[in-house]
Amino acid sequence: MTFALTVSCATSVVVITASLCSVLVIMNDINKLSEDISLGMENFKDVSDVTWGNIMALHGGARQQSGSVQHGAPGKCGKEGPIGPDAGYCQCPSRSN
């Protein structure tokens, strides 16, 4: 009976040690994943900031070339802007050019 008790205790110690090691490995993997996601988000923010700057530069260049500022889009009710081809279907109050 003491042999069975010794084997059971030794097995329990091995299983508990393996479980603790597994928990530590999993926590390490989660921390690495969190760092990778944070780095990816920083890279995404940098790329989106550069892209937004390029869009604004292109939009500003187009605005300077046309010589007029346009707000809204054709067919959008309640917005100032050029009257588009679908203006006859708009339920907006009439606007003067």
N, CA, C and O atoms as a MOPAC input file, in Angstrom:
PM7 MOZYME 1SCF
protein

 N      0.81200 1    -1.18500 1     0.00000 1
 C      0.00000 1     0.00000 1     0.00000 1
 C      0.86400 1     1.26100 1     0.00000 1
 O      0.48700 1     2.25900 1    -0.61500 1
 N      1.97600 1     1.23700 1     0.65400 1
 C      2.83600 1     2.40700 1     0.65900 1
 C      3.44600 1     2.63400 1    -0.71900 1
 O      3.71600 1     3.77500 1    -1.09300 1
 N      3.67000 1     1.55700 1    -1.48500 1
 C      4.18700 1     1.70100 1    -2.83900 1
 C      3.16900 1     2.42000 1    -3.72000 1
 O      3.54000 1     3.30200 1    -4.49500 1
 N      1.91100 1     2.05900 1    -3.61300 1
 C      0.84700 1     2.69800 1    -4.40200 1
 C      0.70400 1     4.16600 1    -4.02000 1
 O      0.46700 1     5.01500 1    -4.87900 1
 N      0.84900 1     4.46400 1    -2.72800 1
 C      0.75600 1     5.84600 1    -2.27100 1
 C      1.93200 1     6.66300 1    -2.78800 1
 O      1.76400 1     7.82300 1    -3.16500 1
 N      3.10800 1     6.07200 1    -2.81000 1
 C      4.29700 1     6.76200 1    -3.30200 1
 C      4.17400 1     7.04500 1    -4.79900 1
 O      4.50100 1     8.13900 1    -5.25800 1
 N      3.70400 1     6.06400 1    -5.54700 1
 C      3.52500 1     6.23700 1    -6.99000 1
 C      2.46300 1     7.30900 1    -7.26600 1
 O      2.62800 1     8.13400 1    -8.16400 1
 N      1.39900 1     7.29100 1    -6.50700 1
 C      0.32700 1     8.28900 1    -6.68700 1
 C      0.83500 1     9.69100 1    -6.38900 1
 O      0.52500 1    10.62500 1    -7.12900 1
 N      1.59700 1     9.85600 1    -5.33800 1
 C      2.14800 1    11.16900 1    -4.99400 1
 C      3.13700 1    11.64400 1    -6.05900 1
 O      3.12000 1    12.81200 1    -6.44700 1
 N      3.99300 1    10.74400 1    -6.52900 1
 C      4.97700 1    11.10800 1    -7.55300 1
 C      4.27000 1    11.50600 1    -8.84500 1
 O      4.66300 1    12.46800 1    -9.50500 1
 N      3.23900 1    10.77000 1    -9.19700 1
 C      2.47600 1    11.08700 1   -10.40400 1
 C      1.78800 1    12.44200 1   -10.26100 1
 O      1.75700 1    13.23200 1   -11.20400 1
 N      1.24700 1    12.70000 1    -9.09400 1
 C      0.58300 1    13.99100 1    -8.84900 1
 C      1.57900 1    15.13800 1    -8.97300 1
 O      1.26100 1    16.17000 1    -9.56400 1
 N      2.77200 1    14.97200 1    -8.42800 1
 C      3.78100 1    16.01500 1    -8.50800 1
 C      4.16600 1    16.27200 1    -9.96000 1
 O      4.30900 1    17.42500 1   -10.36600 1
 N      4.33400 1    15.21000 1   -10.74600 1
 C      4.69200 1    15.35800 1   -12.15600 1
 C      3.57400 1    16.07400 1   -12.92100 1
 O      3.85100 1    16.96600 1   -13.72300 1
 N      2.33400 1    15.69900 1   -12.68600 1
 C      1.20300 1    16.31300 1   -13.38600 1
 C      1.07100 1    17.78300 1   -12.99500 1
 O      0.84200 1    18.63000 1   -13.85900 1
 N      1.21200 1    18.09800 1   -11.71200 1
 C      1.09800 1    19.48800 1   -11.25900 1
 C      2.23100 1    20.32700 1   -11.83800 1
 O      2.00300 1    21.45600 1   -12.27000 1
 N      3.44000 1    19.79300 1   -11.85300 1
 C      4.57800 1    20.51900 1   -12.42300 1
 C      4.37400 1    20.76200 1   -13.91400 1
 O      4.63300 1    21.86200 1   -14.40200 1
 N      3.91300 1    19.75000 1   -14.64000 1
 C      3.65500 1    19.90400 1   -16.07100 1
 C      2.55000 1    20.94200 1   -16.30900 1
 O      2.62800 1    21.72700 1   -17.25400 1
 N      1.54100 1    20.94500 1   -15.46500 1
 C      0.45100 1    21.92800 1   -15.60900 1
 C      0.95500 1    23.34300 1   -15.37900 1
 O      0.59900 1    24.25600 1   -16.12400 1
 N      1.77700 1    23.53500 1   -14.35800 1
 C      2.31900 1    24.86500 1   -14.08900 1
 C      3.21200 1    25.33600 1   -15.23300 1
 O      3.16600 1    26.50700 1   -15.61000 1
 N      4.02200 1    24.43900 1   -15.78600 1
 C      4.86000 1    24.80000 1   -16.92600 1
 C      3.99300 1    25.16700 1   -18.12800 1
 O      4.29800 1    26.11700 1   -18.84900 1
 N      2.92300 1    24.42500 1   -18.34200 1
 C      2.01900 1    24.72800 1   -19.46200 1
 C      1.38000 1    26.10300 1   -19.28800 1
 O      1.25900 1    26.85900 1   -20.25200 1
 N      0.97500 1    26.42400 1   -18.07100 1
 C      0.37200 1    27.73800 1   -17.80800 1
 C      1.37400 1    28.84300 1   -18.09600 1
 O      1.01800 1    29.85900 1   -18.69200 1
 N      2.62600 1    28.66000 1   -17.68100 1
 C      3.64900 1    29.66800 1   -17.93700 1
 C      3.90100 1    29.84100 1   -19.43800 1
 O      4.06700 1    30.96800 1   -19.90600 1
 N      3.93300 1    28.75300 1   -20.18900 1
 C      4.13700 1    28.83500 1   -21.63600 1
 C      2.96500 1    29.55700 1   -22.29700 1
 O      3.16400 1    30.39000 1   -23.18100 1
 N      1.75600 1    29.24000 1   -21.87100 1
 C      0.56400 1    29.89400 1   -22.44100 1
 C      0.56100 1    31.38600 1   -22.13500 1
 O      0.24700 1    32.19800 1   -23.00600 1
 N      0.90800 1    31.75400 1   -20.90200 1
 C      0.96400 1    33.17700 1   -20.54300 1
 C      2.02800 1    33.90500 1   -21.36600 1
 O      1.81600 1    35.04400 1   -21.78400 1
 N      3.15800 1    33.26000 1   -21.59800 1
 C      4.21100 1    33.85300 1   -22.42500 1
 C      3.71900 1    34.06400 1   -23.86100 1
 O      3.97500 1    35.10600 1   -24.46500 1
 N      3.01700 1    33.07600 1   -24.39700 1
 C      2.47500 1    33.19800 1   -25.75300 1
 C      1.44800 1    34.33300 1   -25.84400 1
 O      1.41600 1    35.06700 1   -26.83200 1
 N      0.62300 1    34.47100 1   -24.82200 1
 C     -0.38300 1    35.54100 1   -24.81800 1
 C      0.29700 1    36.90200 1   -24.76600 1
 O     -0.13000 1    37.82900 1   -25.45600 1
 N      1.34200 1    37.04000 1   -23.96500 1
 C      2.07200 1    38.31400 1   -23.89400 1
 C      2.73200 1    38.64400 1   -25.22500 1
 O      2.72300 1    39.79900 1   -25.65200 1
 N      3.30800 1    37.63800 1   -25.88700 1
 C      3.91000 1    37.87800 1   -27.20400 1
 C      2.84900 1    38.29900 1   -28.21900 1
 O      3.07600 1    39.20400 1   -29.02200 1
 N      1.70100 1    37.64400 1   -28.18000 1
 C      0.60700 1    38.00000 1   -29.09000 1
 C      0.15000 1    39.43400 1   -28.84600 1
 O     -0.09700 1    40.18200 1   -29.79200 1
 N      0.04000 1    39.81200 1   -27.58600 1
 C     -0.36600 1    41.18200 1   -27.25000 1
 C      0.64100 1    42.19800 1   -27.77900 1
 O      0.25300 1    43.23400 1   -28.31800 1
 N      1.92400 1    41.90900 1   -27.62800 1
 C      2.95400 1    42.81700 1   -28.14400 1
 C      2.90000 1    42.89600 1   -29.66300 1
 O      3.04700 1    43.97700 1   -30.23300 1
 N      2.69100 1    41.75500 1   -30.32600 1
 C      2.60300 1    41.74600 1   -31.78900 1
 C      1.41000 1    42.56300 1   -32.27100 1
 O      1.50800 1    43.29300 1   -33.25800 1
 N      0.28800 1    42.43900 1   -31.57500 1
 C     -0.91000 1    43.18900 1   -31.96100 1
 C     -0.67500 1    44.68800 1   -31.75800 1
 O     -1.05700 1    45.49800 1   -32.60200 1
 N     -0.04900 1    45.05300 1   -30.64300 1
 C      0.23700 1    46.47200 1   -30.39600 1
 C      1.16200 1    47.03700 1   -31.46200 1
 O      0.94400 1    48.14800 1   -31.94600 1
 N      2.18300 1    46.29200 1   -31.83000 1
 C      3.09500 1    46.73900 1   -32.87500 1
 C      2.37400 1    46.85600 1   -34.21800 1
 O      2.59200 1    47.80700 1   -34.96800 1
 N      1.51600 1    45.88400 1   -34.51200 1
 C      0.73900 1    45.93800 1   -35.75400 1
 C     -0.18800 1    47.13700 1   -35.79000 1
 O     -0.35600 1    47.76200 1   -36.83700 1
 N     -0.78900 1    47.46300 1   -34.66200 1
 C     -1.67100 1    48.63200 1   -34.60400 1
 C     -0.87900 1    49.92400 1   -34.78900 1
 O     -1.35500 1    50.85500 1   -35.43900 1
 N      0.32800 1    49.98600 1   -34.22100 1
 C      1.15900 1    51.17400 1   -34.41700 1
 C      1.54200 1    51.31300 1   -35.89000 1
 O      1.51000 1    52.41300 1   -36.44300 1
 N      1.90300 1    50.19600 1   -36.52300 1
 C      2.24200 1    50.23500 1   -37.94800 1
 C      1.03700 1    50.65000 1   -38.78200 1
 O      1.16800 1    51.44600 1   -39.71200 1
 N     -0.13100 1    50.11600 1   -38.45200 1
 C     -1.34800 1    50.47600 1   -39.16900 1
 C     -1.63600 1    51.96800 1   -39.01800 1
 O     -2.00900 1    52.63300 1   -39.98400 1
 N     -1.46300 1    52.49000 1   -37.80300 1
 C     -1.70000 1    53.91600 1   -37.57600 1
 C     -0.74000 1    54.75900 1   -38.40200 1
 O     -1.14300 1    55.77000 1   -38.97700 1
 N      0.51900 1    54.35700 1   -38.46600 1
 C      1.49300 1    55.10000 1   -39.27300 1
 C      1.09800 1    55.09100 1   -40.74900 1
 O      1.13900 1    56.12600 1   -41.41400 1
 N      0.71800 1    53.92500 1   -41.25200 1
 C      0.33500 1    53.81500 1   -42.65800 1
 C     -0.93400 1    54.62600 1   -42.93100 1
 O     -1.03000 1    55.30700 1   -43.95200 1
 N     -1.90700 1    54.55100 1   -42.01900 1
 C     -3.14700 1    55.29100 1   -42.24700 1
 C     -2.91400 1    56.79700 1   -42.17100 1
 O     -3.55000 1    57.55400 1   -42.90500 1
 N     -2.01300 1    57.24600 1   -41.29700 1
 C     -1.71000 1    58.67600 1   -41.22200 1
 C     -1.06300 1    59.16400 1   -42.51700 1
 O     -1.40800 1    60.23100 1   -43.02500 1
 N     -0.12500 1    58.38000 1   -43.04700 1
 C      0.53200 1    58.75600 1   -44.30400 1
 C     -0.49500 1    58.76500 1   -45.44400 1
 O     -0.51600 1    59.67700 1   -46.27000 1
 N     -1.33900 1    57.73800 1   -45.47100 1
 C     -2.36100 1    57.65100 1   -46.52500 1
 C     -3.32800 1    58.82800 1   -46.42900 1
 O     -3.68500 1    59.42400 1   -47.44500 1
 N     -3.75300 1    59.16300 1   -45.21300 1
 C     -4.66700 1    60.29000 1   -45.03700 1
 C     -4.00200 1    61.58800 1   -45.50300 1
 O     -4.64700 1    62.42600 1   -46.13400 1
 N     -2.71800 1    61.75200 1   -45.19200 1
 C     -1.99500 1    62.93500 1   -45.65600 1
 C     -1.94700 1    63.00300 1   -47.17400 1
 O     -2.10100 1    64.07600 1   -47.75800 1
 N     -1.73300 1    61.85700 1   -47.81500 1
 C     -1.72200 1    61.81400 1   -49.28600 1
 C     -3.09500 1    62.15300 1   -49.85200 1
 O     -3.20200 1    62.87700 1   -50.84200 1
 N     -4.13200 1    61.63500 1   -49.23000 1
 C     -5.49800 1    61.92800 1   -49.70100 1
 C     -5.78700 1    63.41900 1   -49.56300 1
 O     -6.33400 1    64.03900 1   -50.47600 1
 N     -5.41900 1    63.98700 1   -48.42300 1
 C     -5.67100 1    65.41500 1   -48.21700 1
 C     -4.85200 1    66.25600 1   -49.19100 1
 O     -5.32500 1    67.28800 1   -49.66700 1
 N     -3.62800 1    65.82400 1   -49.48900 1
 C     -2.81200 1    66.56600 1   -50.45300 1
 C     -3.43900 1    66.50100 1   -51.84000 1
 O     -3.47400 1    67.50600 1   -52.55100 1
 N     -3.93000 1    65.33600 1   -52.22900 1
 C     -4.58400 1    65.20800 1   -53.53300 1
 C     -5.87600 1    66.00600 1   -53.57300 1
 O     -6.17200 1    66.66500 1   -54.57000 1
 N     -6.63900 1    65.95200 1   -52.50500 1
 C     -7.90600 1    66.67500 1   -52.45900 1
 C     -7.64700 1    68.18600 1   -52.48100 1
 O     -8.35700 1    68.93000 1   -53.15900 1
 N     -6.64100 1    68.62900 1   -51.74600 1
 C     -6.29500 1    70.05200 1   -51.74700 1
 C     -5.81700 1    70.50500 1   -53.10800 1
 O     -6.12300 1    71.61800 1   -53.53500 1
 N     -5.05800 1    69.64500 1   -53.80500 1
 C     -4.58700 1    69.97100 1   -55.14700 1
 C     -5.73800 1    70.07300 1   -56.13100 1
 O     -5.73900 1    70.95200 1   -56.99300 1
 N     -6.71400 1    69.18800 1   -56.01300 1
 C     -7.88000 1    69.22200 1   -56.89400 1
 C     -8.71900 1    70.45400 1   -56.61100 1
 O     -9.28000 1    71.05300 1   -57.52900 1
 N     -8.80300 1    70.83000 1   -55.35700 1
 C     -9.58500 1    72.01000 1   -54.98700 1
 C     -8.93600 1    73.26000 1   -55.55200 1
 O     -9.63300 1    74.14900 1   -56.04100 1
 N     -7.60900 1    73.34600 1   -55.49300 1
 C     -6.91700 1    74.51800 1   -56.01700 1
 C     -7.03000 1    74.58500 1   -57.53500 1
 O     -7.13400 1    75.67600 1   -58.09500 1
 N     -7.01000 1    73.43700 1   -58.21000 1
 C     -7.10500 1    73.43800 1   -59.66600 1
 C     -8.48300 1    73.88100 1   -60.13300 1
 O     -8.59500 1    74.60600 1   -61.12200 1
 N     -9.53900 1    73.45200 1   -59.43400 1
 C    -10.88300 1    73.78500 1   -59.88900 1
 C    -11.24900 1    75.22300 1   -59.54500 1
 O    -12.10000 1    75.82200 1   -60.20200 1
 N    -10.61100 1    75.77700 1   -58.52000 1
 C    -10.87500 1    77.16800 1   -58.16300 1
 C    -12.13000 1    77.36500 1   -57.35100 1
 O    -12.48600 1    78.50300 1   -57.04500 1
 N    -12.81300 1    76.29600 1   -56.99100 1
 C    -14.01100 1    76.43700 1   -56.16900 1
 C    -14.00500 1    75.37100 1   -55.09100 1
 O    -13.39300 1    74.31200 1   -55.22800 1
 N    -14.69300 1    75.68100 1   -54.03600 1
 C    -14.81800 1    74.73700 1   -52.93000 1
 C    -16.19300 1    74.09800 1   -53.02300 1
 O    -17.20100 1    74.79600 1   -53.12300 1
 N    -16.23300 1    72.79400 1   -52.99200 1
 C    -17.50800 1    72.09400 1   -53.07300 1
 C    -17.74200 1    71.37500 1   -51.75900 1
 O    -16.84900 1    70.70200 1   -51.24300 1
 N    -18.92600 1    71.51700 1   -51.22500 1
 C    -19.31300 1    70.82200 1   -50.00600 1
 C    -20.39200 1    69.82400 1   -50.37300 1
 O    -21.28400 1    70.12100 1   -51.16700 1
 N    -20.30600 1    68.66200 1   -49.80100 1
 C    -21.33900 1    67.67600 1   -50.06500 1
 C    -21.13200 1    67.01500 1   -51.40300 1
 O    -20.07800 1    67.15100 1   -52.02500 1
 N    -22.12900 1    66.31200 1   -51.83200 1
 C    -22.06000 1    65.60500 1   -53.10400 1
 C    -23.37000 1    65.80300 1   -53.83500 1
 O    -24.40000 1    66.05700 1   -53.21000 1
 N    -23.34300 1    65.69100 1   -55.14700 1
 C    -24.58300 1    65.84300 1   -55.89100 1
 C    -25.62400 1    64.83800 1   -55.41800 1
 O    -25.32000 1    63.66500 1   -55.20500 1
 N    -26.81900 1    65.29900 1   -55.26200 1
 C    -27.90900 1    64.41200 1   -54.88000 1
 C    -28.05600 1    64.23200 1   -53.38800 1
 O    -28.96600 1    63.52600 1   -52.95400 1
 N    -27.20000 1    64.84000 1   -52.58100 1
 C    -27.31300 1    64.74000 1   -51.12600 1
 C    -28.17400 1    65.89100 1   -50.64900 1
 O    -27.78500 1    67.05100 1   -50.78500 1
 N    -29.30300 1    65.60000 1   -50.11000 1
 C    -30.23700 1    66.63200 1   -49.67900 1
 C    -29.68200 1    67.42500 1   -48.51400 1
 O    -29.04700 1    66.87300 1   -47.61500 1
 N    -29.92700 1    68.71600 1   -48.53800 1
 C    -29.54900 1    69.58200 1   -47.44200 1
 C    -28.09800 1    69.99200 1   -47.44200 1
 O    -27.68100 1    70.70000 1   -46.52500 1
 N    -27.31500 1    69.59600 1   -48.40200 1
 C    -25.90100 1    69.94100 1   -48.46800 1
 C    -25.69100 1    70.94100 1   -49.58600 1
 O    -26.33100 1    70.87900 1   -50.63500 1
 N    -24.77700 1    71.86300 1   -49.33300 1
 C    -24.42300 1    72.80200 1   -50.38900 1
 C    -23.51400 1    72.11900 1   -51.38100 1
 O    -22.71300 1    71.26900 1   -50.99200 1
 N    -23.61000 1    72.45000 1   -52.60500 1
 C    -22.75000 1    71.87000 1   -53.61400 1
 C    -23.39700 1    71.98700 1   -54.97500 1
 O    -24.49000 1    72.53800 1   -55.10800 1
 N    -22.72900 1    71.47300 1   -55.97600 1
 C    -23.28500 1    71.56200 1   -57.32100 1
 C    -24.52700 1    70.69800 1   -57.43500 1
 O    -24.66500 1    69.68400 1   -56.75100 1
 N    -25.41800 1    71.11600 1   -58.30400 1
 C    -26.62900 1    70.33800 1   -58.53700 1
 C    -26.27900 1    69.25000 1   -59.53400 1
 O    -25.81400 1    69.52200 1   -60.64100 1
 N    -26.51300 1    68.00700 1   -59.11600 1
 C    -26.16400 1    66.86300 1   -59.95600 1
 C    -27.30200 1    66.46400 1   -60.86300 1
 O    -28.37200 1    67.07200 1   -60.82200 1
 N    -27.08400 1    65.43100 1   -61.69900 1
 C    -28.09500 1    64.98800 1   -62.64400 1
 C    -29.33600 1    64.41500 1   -61.96300 1
 O    -30.40100 1    64.35000 1   -62.57600 1
 N    -29.21000 1    64.00500 1   -60.71700 1
 C    -30.36200 1    63.43500 1   -60.03100 1
 C    -31.08900 1    64.46800 1   -59.17400 1
 O    -31.91100 1    64.09700 1   -58.33600 1
 N    -30.80300 1    65.76500 1   -59.36600 1
 C    -31.39700 1    66.81600 1   -58.53700 1
 C    -32.90600 1    66.87800 1   -58.71400 1
 O    -33.60900 1    67.29700 1   -57.79500 1
 N    -33.42300 1    66.47500 1   -59.86800 1
 C    -34.86900 1    66.49400 1   -60.08800 1
 C    -35.59900 1    65.50500 1   -59.19200 1
 O    -36.79200 1    65.66900 1   -58.93700 1
 N    -34.90700 1    64.49200 1   -58.71600 1
 C    -35.53900 1    63.48400 1   -57.86100 1
 C    -35.38400 1    63.80500 1   -56.38500 1
 O    -35.99000 1    63.14300 1   -55.54300 1
 N    -34.59000 1    64.80200 1   -56.06300 1
 C    -34.31200 1    65.15500 1   -54.67200 1
 C    -35.50300 1    65.86300 1   -54.06700 1
 O    -36.14300 1    66.68000 1   -54.72900 1
 N    -35.80500 1    65.56000 1   -52.82200 1
 C    -36.90100 1    66.19100 1   -52.11400 1
 C    -36.45900 1    67.43500 1   -51.36500 1
 O    -37.18700 1    67.93200 1   -50.50500 1
 N    -35.28300 1    67.94100 1   -51.67900 1
 C    -34.73900 1    69.12100 1   -51.00700 1
 C    -35.48800 1    70.37200 1   -51.42900 1
 O    -36.09300 1    70.40900 1   -52.50000 1
 N    -35.44700 1    71.40800 1   -50.57800 1
 C    -35.95100 1    72.68900 1   -51.05100 1
 C    -35.05300 1    73.19500 1   -52.17800 1
 O    -33.85300 1    72.91900 1   -52.18700 1
 N    -35.62200 1    73.92800 1   -53.11700 1
 C    -34.83800 1    74.35500 1   -54.26900 1
 C    -33.75500 1    75.33200 1   -53.83900 1
 O    -33.91200 1    76.10500 1   -52.89300 1
 N    -32.63500 1    75.26500 1   -54.58200 1
 C    -31.48600 1    76.12100 1   -54.30800 1
 C    -31.20900 1    76.96500 1   -55.53600 1
 O    -31.47400 1    76.55800 1   -56.66700 1
 N    -30.67700 1    78.13500 1   -55.29200 1
 C    -30.27800 1    78.95900 1   -56.43400 1
 C    -28.82000 1    78.71000 1   -56.74000 1
 O    -28.03600 1    78.42700 1   -55.83400 1
 N    -28.44700 1    78.81100 1   -57.99600 1
 C    -27.04800 1    78.57900 1   -58.39200 1
 C    -26.27400 1    79.77400 1   -58.11900 1
 O    -25.07100 1    79.80200 1   -58.37600 1

